[in-house]
Amino acid sequence: MPELLQTIESMQEKERQDKIFLASLQGVDLRDEQEEKGPTFEDIRLRAMGIEATTDDVVSLQGQIAAEAGFGIGAGLGYSKE
């Protein structure tokens, strides 16, 4: 069953790429609308360090990342996770 689902997804992706190509021949750019934005390098780095927060969250300022940002123990951040 997983093979069948992967085959169908691959066929749909190929059809989508064909439509994007044909639209580009007519001068229409569909790539910008269809591109998915994945996680940033910093978000992946946080997850690798075991921090479940995004880079725009104050909770992400822990450990090495806090030191790089200029914060540290007793450096004035004053936030605790509950």
Secondary structure, 3 states (H helix, E strand, C coil): CHHHHHHHHHHHHHHHHHHHHHHHHCCCCCHHHHCCCCCCHHHHHHHHCCCCCCCCCHHHCCHHHHHHHCCCCCCCCCCCCC
